[in-house]
Amino acid sequence: MMAKQYDTLSNAELLQLAHQALALYPAALQGELSLLCRSENATFLLRAAGKRYALRLHRADYHQKAAIESELRWLEALRETGIVVPQAVLSEAGEAVQTLTLAQGGVRYAVLFHWLDGEMPTTEVDPRAFQQLGRITAQLHRHSKSWQQPAGFQRIIWDHASMVGEQGHWGRWQDAPGLKAQDHAVVAAAIAQAGQDLAAFGKDRDRYGLIHADLRLTNLLLHKGETRVIDFDDCGFGWYLHDLAAAISFVEHHPRAAEWVDNWIRGYEVVAHISDAELALLPTLLIQRRIQLLAWIGSHAETEMAISLGPDWADHSVRLCRRYLESAALPVGA
């Protein structure tokens, strides 16, 4: 499955679809919809009967209905262990995933979630926030390794080819805005080296399995001493320590990035152990994620996130690729 370009529907068209989805829910949930954000999907805030909900409208050509239902099954299993994660609201027909038919043909899927209160930490806070992120990630991994997945469970695959290959889920890294043609060889060399490292590392069950795949500070909510995890839309099968690489997505070049990595590892080790082999592979996973994000901004260049990165982001990415190729240091930082 290869991701197509960013959703080209206008905000007005997305709002119309959101109202189409909302009509499938009970009368008590009919309320006011407003667009919260657009990224891979469009997320709407619903205010109804004095309560808040989040309506996620999936874009086309990414997840099939069975994959979305599988995500919700994992969320149900995590809640049973006491981990606070989003909970879907059922429609009048008892469905968690709504199927919407477009006037021009095709379908879209939508899920309504109960609202989770909390404050989102940022990179401006104490780096020890990454310890909290590491701890909760270790809890997810511990559950993943022991959980018996139900029949028919299917989620996206996050391996080397699907992240940075020619048919990658997020498109071609060569299309990243600001990436100079003369720098393609450096990125390609980093991809080749990463591929060799990962092939040697393998996909044994203790190092590769069901992960969140996008567990950054922006997907963490802190509420009255409780840590809550949101946005499992990209959860799938990948290397467990990819979740550490994803934790500093887009800001790998920040001067304090190495400190964030160190704190994440400290937090993780409170709950579960990271093997020496995994730690040795960390530079590879970090650079692979950064190159994966080059592909993402190439296919999502019109998003607010891609625009906010600024004109030098691709140059920083090339610099980190060179560091990966030329030294044993982590490819992070200034």
WOVENPE-V382672 format. One record per residue. N is the residue number from 0. RES is the residue in one letter. SS is DSSP state (H for helix, E for strand, L for the rest). NEAR is the number of other ideal C-beta (glycine too) atoms within 8 Angstrom. D_LAST is the distance of its C-alpha to the last C-alpha in Angstrom with 1 decimal. Layout:
n: {N N}
res: {RES RES}
ss: {SS SS}
near: {NEAR NEAR}
d_last: {D_LAST D_LAST}
This chain:
n: {0 1 2 3 4 5 6 7 8 9 10 11 12 13 14 15 16 17 18 19 20 21 22 23 24 25 26 27 28 29 30 31 32 33 34 35 36 37 38 39 40 41 42 43 44 45 46 47 48 49 50 51 52 53 54 55 56 57 58 59 60 61 62 63 64 65 66 67 68 69 70 71 72 73 74 75 76 77 78 79 80 81 82 83 84 85 86 87 88 89 90 91 92 93 94 95 96 97 98 99 100 101 102 103 104 105 106 107 108 109 110 111 112 113 114 115 116 117 118 119 120 121 122 123 124 125 126 127 128 129 130 131 132 133 134 135 136 137 138 139 140 141 142 143 144 145 146 147 148 149 150 151 152 153 154 155 156 157 158 159 160 161 162 163 164 165 166 167 168 169 170 171 172 173 174 175 176 177 178 179 180 181 182 183 184 185 186 187 188 189 190 191 192 193 194 195 196 197 198 199 200 201 202 203 204 205 206 207 208 209 210 211 212 213 214 215 216 217 218 219 220 221 222 223 224 225 226 227 228 229 230 231 232 233 234 235 236 237 238 239 240 241 242 243 244 245 246 247 248 249 250 251 252 253 254 255 256 257 258 259 260 261 262 263 264 265 266 267 268 269 270 271 272 273 274 275 276 277 278 279 280 281 282 283 284 285 286 287 288 289 290 291 292 293 294 295 296 297 298 299 300 301 302 303 304 305 306 307 308 309 310 311 312 313 314 315 316 317 318 319 320 321 322 323 324 325 326 327 328 329 330 331 332 333}
res: {M M A K Q Y D T L S N A E L L Q L A H Q A L A L Y P A A L Q G E L S L L C R S E N A T F L L R A A G K R Y A L R L H R A D Y H Q K A A I E S E L R W L E A L R E T G I V V P Q A V L S E A G E A V Q T L T L A Q G G V R Y A V L F H W L D G E M P T T E V D P R A F Q Q L G R I T A Q L H R H S K S W Q Q P A G F Q R I I W D H A S M V G E Q G H W G R W Q D A P G L K A Q D H A V V A A A I A Q A G Q D L A A F G K D R D R Y G L I H A D L R L T N L L L H K G E T R V I D F D D C G F G W Y L H D L A A A I S F V E H H P R A A E W V D N W I R G Y E V V A H I S D A E L A L L P T L L I Q R R I Q L L A W I G S H A E T E M A I S L G P D W A D H S V R L C R R Y L E S A A L P V G A}
ss: {L L L L L L L L L L H H H H H H H H H H H H L L L L H H H L L E E E E E E E L L L E E E E E E E L L E E E E E E E L L L L L L L H H H H H H H H H H H H H H H H L L L E E L L E L L L L L L L L L E E E E L L L L L E E E E E E E E L L L L E L L L L L L L L L H H H H H H H H H H H H H H H H H H L L L L L L L L L E E L L H H H H H L L L L L L L L H H H L L L L L H H H H H H H H H H H H H H H H H H H H H L L L L L L E E E E L L L L L H H H E E E E L L E E E E L L L L L L E E E E L L H H H H H H L L L L L L L L L H H H H H H H H H H H H H H H L L L L H H H H H H H H H H H H H H H H H H H H H H H H L L L L H H H H H L L L L H H H H H H H H H H H H H H L L L L L L L L}
near: {6 7 10 6 6 9 9 4 6 5 7 6 8 14 11 8 14 14 9 9 14 14 7 10 11 5 4 6 13 8 9 6 12 7 12 7 7 11 7 6 11 12 12 13 12 14 8 11 6 3 7 7 13 13 16 12 14 13 11 8 6 8 10 6 9 8 11 13 10 13 13 12 10 12 13 9 10 11 11 6 8 5 11 9 11 10 9 12 11 6 11 6 5 5 8 9 12 11 8 11 6 9 4 4 4 7 7 12 12 14 13 16 13 8 8 11 5 9 6 9 9 7 8 3 7 4 9 7 11 14 12 13 15 18 13 13 16 14 11 15 13 10 12 11 9 5 9 3 5 7 3 6 8 7 11 13 8 14 10 11 8 11 15 12 8 4 6 16 10 11 13 9 15 7 10 12 8 9 16 9 5 5 11 10 7 11 15 8 10 13 12 8 11 15 9 8 10 13 8 6 10 7 6 6 6 5 13 10 9 10 16 13 13 10 14 11 12 6 10 16 12 12 10 3 4 8 10 12 14 10 6 12 11 11 12 11 11 11 13 12 12 14 14 15 13 13 16 14 11 8 8 14 12 12 5 9 13 9 8 14 16 8 14 15 12 10 16 14 11 9 9 8 4 9 8 5 8 11 9 6 13 13 11 13 13 17 14 16 14 13 17 13 11 14 17 11 14 16 14 13 11 6 10 7 10 12 8 6 8 5 4 7 12 13 10 10 16 13 9 14 16 9 10 15 9 5 5 3 6 9 12 12 9 4}
d_last: {34.6 32.3 30.9 32.4 30.9 30.1 33.3 35.1 37.6 37.7 37.3 41.0 41.7 39.4 41.2 44.4 43.4 42.2 45.7 47.3 45.5 46.4 50.0 50.1 49.6 52.3 53.6 51.9 48.5 49.4 47.4 44.8 41.8 38.7 35.6 32.5 29.9 29.6 27.2 28.5 31.6 33.2 33.6 36.4 37.5 41.1 43.2 46.6 49.2 46.9 44.2 40.8 39.8 37.1 38.3 36.0 37.2 35.9 35.2 37.2 36.4 34.1 35.9 39.7 41.8 42.2 38.5 38.1 41.1 39.5 36.4 38.9 40.7 37.6 37.0 40.7 40.3 37.2 39.1 42.0 39.7 38.8 35.3 35.2 34.3 35.7 39.5 41.1 44.3 47.2 49.1 52.8 53.3 51.3 48.3 44.7 43.4 45.1 45.9 46.0 47.9 46.7 49.3 48.0 48.0 45.6 44.5 41.6 41.0 40.5 40.0 40.7 39.0 40.0 37.6 35.3 34.6 31.4 28.3 25.0 22.1 18.8 15.2 16.5 18.9 18.9 16.6 20.0 20.7 18.9 21.6 24.2 22.6 22.7 26.3 27.6 26.0 27.8 31.0 30.7 30.3 33.2 35.3 34.4 35.4 38.7 39.7 42.4 41.4 44.5 46.3 44.8 41.3 38.8 35.2 32.6 31.2 27.5 27.4 25.6 28.0 28.1 24.3 23.3 26.8 28.8 30.7 27.8 28.6 26.0 26.8 25.3 21.6 22.9 23.9 20.5 20.5 18.5 18.2 19.7 22.7 21.6 18.5 20.7 21.5 18.0 17.9 21.5 20.9 18.3 21.0 23.7 22.1 21.3 24.9 26.3 24.4 25.6 29.1 29.4 28.1 30.7 31.7 33.8 34.6 32.7 29.4 30.0 31.8 31.9 28.5 27.3 24.5 22.8 22.7 19.9 20.3 21.9 24.6 25.4 28.0 28.9 32.6 34.7 32.9 32.9 30.1 30.8 29.2 29.6 29.1 30.2 30.7 28.4 29.7 30.8 30.9 27.8 26.1 25.9 22.4 21.3 21.7 18.7 16.6 18.2 17.4 13.8 14.9 13.3 10.3 8.8 5.4 5.9 4.8 8.2 8.5 9.7 12.1 13.4 14.1 15.9 17.9 18.9 20.3 22.1 23.7 24.7 26.3 28.6 30.3 29.8 28.7 25.9 27.2 25.7 25.9 23.9 21.1 21.2 20.8 17.8 15.3 17.9 18.3 14.6 14.4 17.9 17.1 14.3 16.9 19.6 17.9 17.9 21.6 21.9 20.7 22.9 26.0 25.2 24.0 26.5 25.3 23.9 20.8 20.1 20.8 18.6 15.4 15.7 16.0 12.4 11.9 13.6 11.7 8.4 10.8 12.2 9.2 8.9 12.6 12.7 10.7 13.3 16.1 15.5 14.6 15.5 12.2 11.2 9.4 7.0 3.8 0.0}
